[in-house]
Amino acid sequence: MSLQSLALIENWPVPTAAAAVVRADGTLAGAHGPTGQRFPLASVTKPLAAYAVLVAYEEGAIDLDEPAGPEGATVRHLLAHTSGLAFDEQRVTAAPGTRRIYSNTGFEALGDHVAKATDIAFADYLHQAVLEPLGMTSTTLDGSPAKDGVSTVDDLVRFAAEVQAPRLLDPRTVLDAMTVTYPGLTGILPGYGHQRPNDWGLGFEIRDAKSPHWTGTSSSPRTFGHFGQSGTFLWIDPDARAACVALTDRPFGPWAVEAWPPFTDAVLAELRTGA
């Protein structure tokens, strides 16, 4: 039985929306809307890029604790938004490991670091390491590894299934990615203000007790994922044993702050009833 709650996207004030839920066992719990339509991902690009970085780590091309980015920073700092780099410019605003500064520049530094280590352009490395093996044939990266991915719900369901039951990475590496890295750091969650603490793993934001938040009030603290300024999100809730992808063509704003949490709560409630 397909999840009826996914039809709530019809009420969102957006021109086009598509959504799907995939269980931890890889089965599709439901889908709604044009799931084969390509949408700009904005920052939902980051988890895909992070996964490619972690493949490079497991292949031995890089080490998580080797220098990368600004002086004193490492690959791990860049993945966890603690390198000290500013949001969107080549400027250091804090010592590495002291503050959670959400940084597109940091992810661009990651892309450059992997490209240099592997002698493969980062977009090509992402394709070879993640997209091609998962059959994500409609996903491309044309530009920044922080924000320039384009994909479909169908493709991101494949990625969400992989993260829940890893084949490309050792499950222990994925566990690290969904575990708080540098605990206790404060910082601003874009669109939701200052968070104490502002917890992140390696390329994935972790819900914990953040409030307000873009996931649901009933989302488990272990929920992790990412949302994008193009009106997109991907969350994985280990307690619910499911992941949800939603893509739209309206930029993130007050409409999303209002619409997304009750949508997620409805999805989680339906999953709990065994739909």
Long-range contacts (C-beta under 8 A, 24 or more apart in sequence): 1-275, 2-29, 2-30, 2-31, 3-29, 3-30, 3-267, 3-270, 3-271, 3-275, 4-30, 4-270, 4-275, 5-30, 5-263, 5-266, 5-267, 5-269, 5-270, 6-30, 6-31, 6-32, 6-267, 7-32, 8-262, 8-263, 8-266, 9-33, 9-246, 9-248, 9-263, 11-259, 12-248, 12-250, 12-255, 12-259, 12-263, 13-250, 13-255, 13-259, 14-231, 14-248, 14-249, 14-250, 14-255, 15-248, 15-249, 15-250, 16-248, 16-249, 17-246, 17-247, 17-248, 17-249, 18-152, 18-153, 18-246, 18-247, 18-248, 19-153, 19-244, 19-245, 19-246, 19-247, 20-153, 20-154, 20-157, 20-244, 20-245, 21-242, 21-243, 21-244, 21-245, 21-267, 21-271, 22-157, 22-160, 22-161, 22-164, 22-242, 22-243, 22-245, 23-164, 23-241, 23-242, 24-164, 24-165, 24-238, 24-241, 24-242, 24-243, 25-165, 25-241, 26-161, 26-164, 26-165, 28-157, 29-242, 29-271, 29-275, 30-275, 31-153, 31-157, 33-153, 35-152, 35-153, 35-154, 35-157, 36-138, 36-152, 36-153, 36-154, 37-152, 37-153, 37-247, 38-138, 38-150, 38-151, 38-152, 39-150, 39-151, 39-152, 39-230, 39-232, 39-247, 39-248, 39-249, 40-148, 40-149, 40-150, 40-228, 40-230, 40-232, 41-147, 41-149, 41-150, 41-151, 41-228, 41-230, 41-232, 41-247, 42-147, 42-228, 42-229, 42-230, 42-232, 42-252, 43-104, 43-146, 43-147, 43-226, 43-227, 43-228, 43-229, 44-149, 44-151, 44-156, 44-226, 44-227, 44-228, 44-230, 44-232, 44-233, 44-234, 45-141, 45-144, 45-145, 45-146, 45-147, 45-148, 45-149, 45-228, 46-107, 46-145, 46-146, 46-147, 46-203, 46-226, 47-159, 47-163, 47-203, 47-204, 47-225, 47-226, 47-234, 48-126, 48-130, 48-131, 48-139, 48-141, 48-149, 48-151, 48-159, 49-107, 49-110, 49-111, 49-122, 49-126, 49-141, 49-145, 49-146, 49-149, 49-203, 50-79, 50-110, 50-177, 50-202, 50-203, 50-204, 51-129, 51-130, 51-159, 51-162, 51-163, 51-168, 51-169, 51-177, 51-203, 52-114, 52-122, 52-125, 52-126, 52-129, 52-130, 53-79, 53-110, 53-114, 53-203, 54-169, 54-173, 54-174, 54-177, 54-202, 54-203, 55-129, 55-130, 55-168, 55-169, 56-114, 56-117, 56-118, 56-125, 56-129, 57-173, 58-169, 58-170, 58-173, 61-114, 61-117, 61-118, 62-113, 62-114, 62-117, 64-202, 68-109, 68-110, 68-113, 69-106, 69-109, 69-110, 69-113, 70-96, 72-96, 75-110, 75-113, 76-181, 76-202, 77-106, 77-182, 78-103, 78-106, 78-107, 78-109, 78-110, 78-113, 79-110, 79-181, 79-202, 79-203, 80-181, 80-182, 80-200, 80-201, 80-202, 81-106, 81-187, 81-200, 82-181, 82-182, 82-185, 82-200, 83-109, 85-109, 97-182, 97-185, 98-185, 99-185, 99-186, 99-187, 100-182, 100-185, 100-186, 100-187, 100-197, 100-198, 100-199, 100-200, 101-187, 102-187, 102-188, 102-189, 102-190, 103-146, 104-144, 104-146, 104-147, 105-146, 106-146, 107-144, 107-145, 107-146, 108-144, 108-145, 108-146, 110-145, 111-144, 111-145, 129-168, 130-159, 130-168, 131-155, 133-167, 133-168, 134-158, 134-159, 134-162, 134-168, 147-228, 147-229, 151-247, 152-247, 153-245, 153-246, 153-247, 156-234, 156-245, 156-247, 157-243, 157-245, 159-234, 160-234, 160-236, 160-243, 160-244, 160-245, 161-243, 163-236, 163-243, 164-236, 164-238, 164-241, 164-243, 176-201, 176-202, 177-201, 177-202, 177-203, 177-204, 177-224, 178-204, 178-206, 178-222, 178-224, 178-236, 178-238, 179-206, 180-206, 180-208, 189-213, 190-229, 191-227, 191-229, 191-252, 191-257, 192-257, 207-235, 212-257, 213-261, 214-256, 214-257, 214-260, 214-261, 215-260, 215-261, 215-264, 216-261, 216-262, 216-263, 216-264, 216-265, 216-267, 216-268, 217-261, 217-265, 218-264, 218-265, 218-268, 218-269, 219-264, 219-265, 219-268, 227-252, 227-256, 227-260, 228-252, 231-256, 233-260, 235-264, 237-268, 240-268, 240-271, 240-272, 242-267, 242-271
